Amino acid sequence: MSDESGESPYRVSTATSTSVPLSETEDPSIRDPRTGYLIAPDPKQTGWPAGIPYIIGNEACERFSYYGMRAILQIHMTALYAALIIGERTAEAVEAARSEAQHSVHLFAAGVYAFPMIGALVADRLLGKYWTILSLSIVYCLGHLVLAFGEESLGGMYLGLGLIAIGSGGIKPCVSAHVGDQFGKGNWGRVEKVFQWFYFSINFGSFFATLLIPWLHARFGAGVAFGVPGILMFLATIAFWMGRKVFVHIPPKHGGKLGL
């Protein structure tokens, strides 16, 4: 389809053979000529950025997956230690298993809050936020997959939790910054409202996860209870990937000692 001037309203990427919408008033310099993706927000845009619904959907599903898994992690690890390490059901054995499980959960939580430092450096200096989030989301999905099928072994739990710590921690500093990247001068006044919806999606996902996943654990067992959060993380990854053509992809800034 062409406009009255005979020029196509789409910029076609020769590298990917995909068409990306191009506004008639848009400055061509804000798009990457290789991919056709936005590399800067359009200062003339006054409405909500087109990528925001994909980010909010991604965040709701990702938070469901994380908090759903956390809702049953302590209980499951306690039972696993009691069955595999101690092999007894006495009060002393259960207390020892609970202590070991708590140690493992705390170590996992420490990993989740340590990897943001690495994720931020990778996003800022190597891959950019979009590719960092997408690639680590795949790692995140693999972690859930390992938990769902390896929940009966300590090795499976350790591997799954390690992958989730890398994925969840690595994307933590990138997602909210990616929201801010979508705004230019023309629609900056909408940032506050968008972040309200963004944080609502976080609480929405975590609230329903903590209600549903313990029930699934009691009704169907650990495999299903760990598997459902994995499905939600897969949907989160797909939602984020679907927004790639409308996101603003701020390029990384290479160089600097240790990426600083």
Stockholm file with secondary structure:
# STOCKHOLM 1.0

chainA/1-260         MSDESGESPYRVSTATSTSVPLSETEDPSIRDPRTGYLIAPDPKQTGWPAGIPYIIGNEACERFSYYGMRAILQIHMTALYAALIIGERTAEAVEAARSEAQHSVHLFAAGVYAFPMIGALVADRLLGKYWTILSLSIVYCLGHLVLAFGEESLGGMYLGLGLIAIGSGGIKPCVSAHVGDQFGKGNWGRVEKVFQWFYFSINFGSFFATLLIPWLHARFGAGVAFGVPGILMFLATIAFWMGRKVFVHIPPKHGGKLGL
#=GR chainA/1-260 SS CCCTTSCCSEEECTTTCCEEECCTTCCGGGBCTTTCCBSSCCTTCCSCCTTHHHHHHHHHHHHHHHHHHHHHHHHHHHHHHIIIIICCCSHHHHHHHHHHHHHHHHHHHHHHHHHHHHHHHHIIIIIHHHHHHHHHHHHHHHHHHHHHHSTTSHHHHHHHHHHHHHHHHHHHHHHHHHHHHTCCTTTGGGHHHHHHHHHHHHHHHHHHHHHHHHHHHHHHCHHHHHHHHHHHHHHHHHHHHHTTTTSBCCCCCCCSGGGC
#=GC SS_cons         CCCTTSCCSEEECTTTCCEEECCTTCCGGGBCTTTCCBSSCCTTCCSCCTTHHHHHHHHHHHHHHHHHHHHHHHHHHHHHHIIIIICCCSHHHHHHHHHHHHHHHHHHHHHHHHHHHHHHHHIIIIIHHHHHHHHHHHHHHHHHHHHHHSTTSHHHHHHHHHHHHHHHHHHHHHHHHHHHHTCCTTTGGGHHHHHHHHHHHHHHHHHHHHHHHHHHHHHHCHHHHHHHHHHHHHHHHHHHHHTTTTSBCCCCCCCSGGGC
//
